[in-house]
Amino acid sequence: MVLTAIRRKMLSRPLFDLAARAMPRLSPTENEAIDAGDAWLDAAIFTGDPDWSQLLEVPPAALSEEERAFLDGPVETFCAMIDDWRIGWDSRDLPPEAWDYLKRERFFGMIIPKRHGGLGFSAFAHSEVVRKIASRSAAAAVTAMVPNSLGPGELILAFGTEAQRDHWLPRLADGREIPCFGLTSADAGSDAAAMRDVGVVCRGQWEGREVLGIRLDWHKRYITLAPVATVLGLAFKLRDPDRLLGGEEEIGITVALVPTDLPGVTIGRRHLPSMQPFQNGPTSGEGVFVPLDHVIGGGERVGQGWKMLMSALAAGRGISLPSLSAASAAFAAHTTGAYARIRVQFGLPIGRFEGIQQRLARIAGNAYLLDAARRLTCAGLDQGHHPAVIASIMKLHATERMRIVVNDAMDVHGGKAIIEGPRNYLASLYRAVPVGITVEGANILTRSLMVFGQGAIRAHPYLLDEIRALGDEDRPRGIATFDDRLWRHVGHFLATMLRAAGRSWTGGLFAPAPRAAGPARRFYRQLSRHAAAFALTADIAFLTLGGELKRRELLSARLGDILSEIYLAAATLKRWHDEGQQAADRPLLDYAMETGFATIEQRFDAILANLPNALARGLLRFLVLPFGRRRHGPSDRLVRQVADLLLTPSATRDRLTEGLCLGTEEEPVGQLGRAFLLAEDVQPIRDRLRKAGHDDWRAARERGLIDDMEAARLEAADAAVAAVIAVDDFAPEELTGHDGGPPLAKEVVHSYD
């Protein structure tokens, strides 16, 4: 006790005063965002010494029999109702029967418990439904997923009163009410705390009587489902100038339910986000009065809106957009591999050219990794975690990888993918990419500020307690807490420094790996090495930059990238383990690991080149990157191996693309699949003819080199390939439809090379 008192007086108190001047205090909105959700595997990574055996013990995401039946039944039926070309270029909306079916089968109530009339599905089932629909139509997937993501349903379920749950949840589940959520203000954008939408506590008339309530004025835009919504979840800043609630005048961000048929509510004309015709538009209100019990959670929840929203985002951002992105990657893998196999140039399938193989490998590797991360995140959510930082990682990196994959798919398809029409199965997906990049927090902001900035405070074992101790209004208590956490932090820092140096100088040779890892043990050792280096680098960045690190967005982004790559790599290893360590899938695992490790080393190198403190730069480079960058990504041999997995039918290819809705053989993607199988079927015949010096099977038949049955098989394969390669065209008058866009193409009469 005496030594503690001396240490506190001589060391901790001066350091407390120094840190209090250097570190900015957390704002109320920052505090609420940090308190929302929880930490999970991100906290293990921040320790610098994660126990990977705990990762392998996480139960794999799995569907119940009821959830599987829903996917095989209602989801398949709904997908059959959807024609993405008609939705995008003809009706600009889902067909009425599809809307009715979504309501009747309670698609909008996937997250609502059965006792309230919903389906009560797991996070993984929710994800699987979105993924399957997204492989058919992004617009349809958005329509189905939004009511189950951030919105009135989730907020009422988590924070609503019993009366609100009993009234609203059954009506939301069966589609009697269509919800939307108004968060983004015209001027505030990603800075929700700067919104100008205001509610004032007052008395007003409601159903013939005077009640205490809120008079609202707002202007929101980019609101999905707003044009068809019957109830609006509205975020606004609440004021109480007359102190009718007995507290402060400025209460803060609050969330309320606003029926859209109330006087003063205006639903504006539709937006058309990147030509994706899901229902989206602005909404505004002037002098709209609602009773106080329309606040989600009632009067006790006024001013708690930001924390409620952050809690909801902590789960929703980990499901909806990552599911759509994973679907896009798997769909691109299926279609691009098949097209690269059947499309012949210079006498060879284009998939045999190494330039194309580089793109195919990147598509396959990202598809494998994204679905692995989606499954692990859903498993964590189904265990009851609400990992806000991991949800940010998923939203950011899933949509960014979706952009890479779809661009690669477009490049491989060439002219086939840029000519619009019913036969083009990629263009709509290509146009949808910027939507995912932008919504639920723009990716630039998420990468620069949120992943590491929020993660460091939320997931670090000591930092949050230290920061809050600095802001404690009770100075003696703050110093005592700071003293305790600081010296624990110092011990942690020294242990991490030794651990990082030892693992880096030995190349991770002796770093820990779970016994169950099998052949992947070496990858776990590298992750352990990088986790220690990351934890050390983060601490030194805090030590040398303090609060300035918050403004060093480039450094923060690189640290966030390392954290993200470790999580994504861990998820990929978890998938390989859960699927039985399939030897045939090993090239996909190797590709994902080599790509991730190269990215991690590149980010470390960039951090060490840009830390302002020269001493810190030199020390860190000596400790964590002593031999420079040694990883340069997948080898050419590995690239060819991974590309080959998409070019031939196999169980690995099926695992990579399972669960998609690919349509019938009469539809474009089904035709592609049929041509792919037929091309493989006749390849031995073509090889035999080529060896004999004949490329023209018709001439070979005349010479008796093949029989009539073989000729018929070759003819069928050629016809199937020609049907896939063909593209749509239009008469000039067809492109000037009265609705402002082209009508349906009547038939395909020309091909485009």
Secondary structure by P-SEA (a helix, b strand, c coil): caaaaaaaaccaaaaaaaaaaacccccaaaaaaaacccccaaaaaaacccccccccccccccccaaaaaaaacaaaaaaaaccccccccccccccaaaaaaaaaacccccccccccccccccaaaaaaaaaaaaaccaaaaaaacccccccaaaaaaccccaaaaaccaaaaaaccbbbbbbccccccccccccccccccbbbbbcccbbbbbbbbbbccccccccccccccbbbbbbbcccccccccccccbbbbbbcccccccccccccccccccccccccccccccccccccccccccccaaaaaaaaaaacccccaaaaaaaaaaaaaaaaaaaaaaacccccccccccaaaaaaaaaaaaaaaaaaaaaaaaaaaaaaccccaaaaaaaaaaaaaaaaaaaaaaaaaacccccccccccccaaaaaaaaaaacccccaaaaaaccaaaaaaacccccaaaaaaaaaccaaaaaaaaaaaaaaaaaaaaaaaaaaaaaaaaacccccccccccccaaaaaaaaaaaaaaaaaaaaaaaaacccccccaaaaaaaaaaaaaaaaaaaaaaaaaaaacccccaaaaaaaaaaaaaaaaaaaaaaaaaccccaaaaaaaaacccccccccccccaaaaaaaaaaaacccaaaaaacccccccccccaaaaaaaaaaaaaaaaaaaaaaaaaccccaaaaaaaccccaaaaaaaaaaaaaaaaaabbbbbccccccccccccccccccccccc
